[in-house]
Amino acid sequence: MAIESLMQQAGAFVDALTVKPAATDKTGNETAQQLRVPEQGDTVTISEEGRALVAMEKPGDSHELDQEKDMDQTIDTLKKRIEKLEEEIKAIEDGDLPEDRKQVQLQEKQAMLMDLRDQLLKAEQSKLKVSGMADGGGTRANGFGNSVENF
């Protein structure tokens, strides 16, 4: 229902912006009146300030998308490194090294694993912030739930 209403409003907006050819049998006043009053729906006028605000928001959106892609790559890389390190730890545990050397290598690998997991956690939190999500879930509050941006 709301989508149909929006489609009608958008259609009326486009109709209002469309320059209609003047009919030869109408007077100038009749043609001007027809152009001022759309056939149906409301007329919406967007101020220059509003257009400037929208124009300023567009570049930020693509920048955020680039940041999200970079974060995704970083997260994927960290996950792969963690998997590889876990495999190395498993190989050391199953290996034939003397027990003292095995313990030293395991401690080193486990310390590296902890560092990588910390980096992964920080990268995932950063991605949430870039995409507008809070650490605890949810989304950041954007004013005016009925704004044109949400449609």
C-alpha positions in Angstrom: 0.0 0.0 0.0 2.8 2.4 1.0 4.7 1.5 -2.1 1.8 2.2 -4.4 1.4 5.6 -2.8 5.1 6.4 -3.2 4.9 5.3 -6.8 2.0 7.6 -7.4 3.8 10.5 -5.8 6.9 9.8 -7.8 4.9 9.6 -11.0 3.2 13.0 -10.1 6.6 14.5 -9.4 8.0 13.3 -12.7 4.9 14.6 -14.5 5.3 17.9 -12.8 8.9 18.2 -13.9 8.2 17.1 -17.5 7.8 20.0 -19.9 4.6 19.6 -21.9 4.3 21.0 -25.4 1.9 23.8 -25.7 -1.3 23.0 -27.5 -2.0 25.3 -30.5 -5.6 25.9 -29.6 -5.0 26.9 -25.9 -4.1 30.4 -24.8 -0.9 31.2 -23.0 -2.7 31.5 -19.7 -4.4 28.1 -20.0 -1.1 26.5 -20.8 0.6 28.2 -17.9 -2.2 27.1 -15.6 -1.9 23.5 -16.8 1.9 23.4 -16.2 1.4 24.9 -12.6 -1.2 22.3 -11.6 -0.3 18.7 -12.2 -3.0 16.3 -13.3 -2.9 14.4 -10.1 -1.0 14.2 -6.8 1.0 16.8 -4.9 3.8 19.0 -6.2 7.1 18.7 -4.5 9.8 21.4 -4.8 13.4 20.6 -3.7 15.4 23.6 -2.6 18.9 24.3 -3.7 20.0 23.7 -0.1 18.3 20.3 -0.2 20.0 19.4 -3.5 23.3 20.4 -2.1 22.9 18.2 1.0 22.0 15.2 -1.1 24.9 15.8 -3.4 27.3 16.0 -0.4 26.0 12.6 1.0 26.5 10.6 -2.2 30.3 10.6 -2.2 30.4 9.4 1.4 28.3 6.4 0.5 30.8 5.1 -2.0 33.7 5.8 0.4 31.9 3.7 3.0 31.4 0.9 0.5 35.1 1.0 -0.3 36.0 0.9 3.4 33.6 -2.1 3.9 35.2 -4.0 0.9 38.7 -3.3 2.4 37.5 -4.5 5.8 36.0 -7.6 4.2 39.4 -8.4 2.6 41.2 -7.9 5.8 38.8 -10.1 7.7 39.1 -12.8 5.1 42.9 -12.7 5.2 43.0 -12.8 8.9 40.6 -15.8 9.0 42.8 -17.7 6.4 45.9 -16.9 8.5 44.2 -18.2 11.6 43.2 -21.4 9.9 46.7 -21.9 8.6 48.1 -21.3 12.1 45.7 -23.7 13.7 46.8 -26.4 11.2 50.4 -25.6 12.0 49.7 -26.0 15.7 47.9 -29.4 15.0 51.0 -30.5 13.0 53.3 -29.6 15.8 51.2 -31.4 18.4 51.1 -34.5 16.2 54.8 -34.2 15.2 57.9 -36.1 16.4 59.7 -33.2 18.0 61.2 -33.6 21.5 58.8 -32.4 24.1 60.7 -29.3 25.2 61.0 -28.0 21.6 57.4 -28.9 20.9 56.3 -26.8 23.9 58.3 -23.8 22.8 57.0 -23.9 19.3 53.4 -24.4 20.5 53.7 -21.4 22.8 55.0 -19.2 20.0 52.3 -20.4 17.6 49.5 -20.0 20.2 50.7 -16.4 21.0 50.6 -15.6 17.3 47.1 -17.2 17.1 45.9 -15.0 20.0 47.3 -11.9 18.3 45.6 -12.8 15.0 42.3 -13.4 16.8 42.6 -10.0 18.5 43.2 -8.4 15.1 40.2 -10.2 13.7 38.0 -9.0 16.5 39.1 -5.4 16.0 38.6 -5.6 12.2 35.1 -7.0 12.7 34.3 -4.2 15.2 35.7 -1.6 12.8 33.6 -3.0 10.0 30.5 -2.8 12.2 31.3 0.9 12.8 31.8 1.6 9.1 28.6 0.0 8.2 26.7 1.9 10.8 26.2 -0.9 13.3 26.8 -0.6 17.0 29.1 -3.0 18.8 26.1 -4.5 20.5 24.0 -5.0 17.3 21.4 -2.5 16.2 21.9 0.4 13.9 22.8 4.0 14.3 20.0 6.4 14.6 19.2 8.5 11.6 16.8 11.3 12.0 13.4 11.4 10.3 12.3 7.9 9.6 10.1 9.1 6.7 12.9 10.9 4.9 13.4 10.4 1.2 16.7 8.6 1.8 14.7 5.6 3.3 12.6 5.1 0.2 
